[in-house]
């Protein structure tokens, strides 16, 4: 069994793990990130979360009117009834 030189730390796996755990605890106590987070990279970019897009309410359909002659549906832009072809009087 080879002895250690005075001041040299043991290189056995459990000793190395224990020193790493101790160093991580000390770093966490100081508020610093761990030295080796298991191969993961620590990002310093800010995270931006956009709120979900609001769904627009469907546009209100054009107001429907009814022909006095046949009671067919007409709109304000019609000059004649599409059903019975009667001229529509929008004056009053």
N, C-alpha and C positions, 0 to 999 in steps of 0.2 A: 504494500500500500504506500503509494508515494505520498509524501506529506506536502502540505502547502507551504509556500514561502511566506514568511511573515508579511502581513498586509495584503496578501492576494486572496481574492474571494473564490469560493468553491464554484466550479463550473458544472456541477451535477444539475440535471434538469429540474429537480424540485427546488433547488436553491435559486436557480435562475428565475423560475416562475415566482417564487416568493419575493425576490427582489423587485420583479416587474410589478407584482401586485402592490407592494409597499410604495413603489414610486407612483403608481396610478392613484393610490389613496392620497398621497401627499399632494399630487397635482390637482386632484378633485377638491381637496380642502382649500387650495389657493384659488380655485375657480378656473384653472386652465384646462383645456381639453387634454385627453390622454395622449401620450407621445405616439403610440401606435394603436389606432382604433381597429385593429384586426384587418388591415388592408383596405379600409374604407378611407375615402378622402373627405375632409371636412370642408364644406363649402362656405364661403363668406358672402355669397350672393344673397340679396334679399328675396324673399318669397312674396309674390304678388298674386292675390286671388281676386279675380274679377267676379262681381256679383252676377248671378244668372240673368240673362236678358229677359226683360219683361215681355210677355206676350201682348200684342196689341189686340184690342177688342175689334171684332169684325166691323167693318164700316156699315153704318146704317143703310139699309136699302133705300132707293129713291121712293118717295112717298107715292103710294098707289092711289089712283083715282078710278072711278068706274064710269063707263059710258052711259049716258041717260037713255039711249036707245036700246042697247042690248045688254047692258050691265057688264060688258067685257072690261078687262083691266087695261088702263091707259096710264101714261106718265105725262108729266107737265110739258115735256118736250114734243109730244105727239100733236100733229095738227089734224090728223084724221084717226078714227078708231081703227085699229088693226083687224078687228073682227068684222064689223059691218060697214066700214069705209065711210061712215057719216062724219062730216066736218064737225070738229069740236070747237065750241065757243068758250074760250078761256076768259073772256072779258068780264064776266061777272056773274 
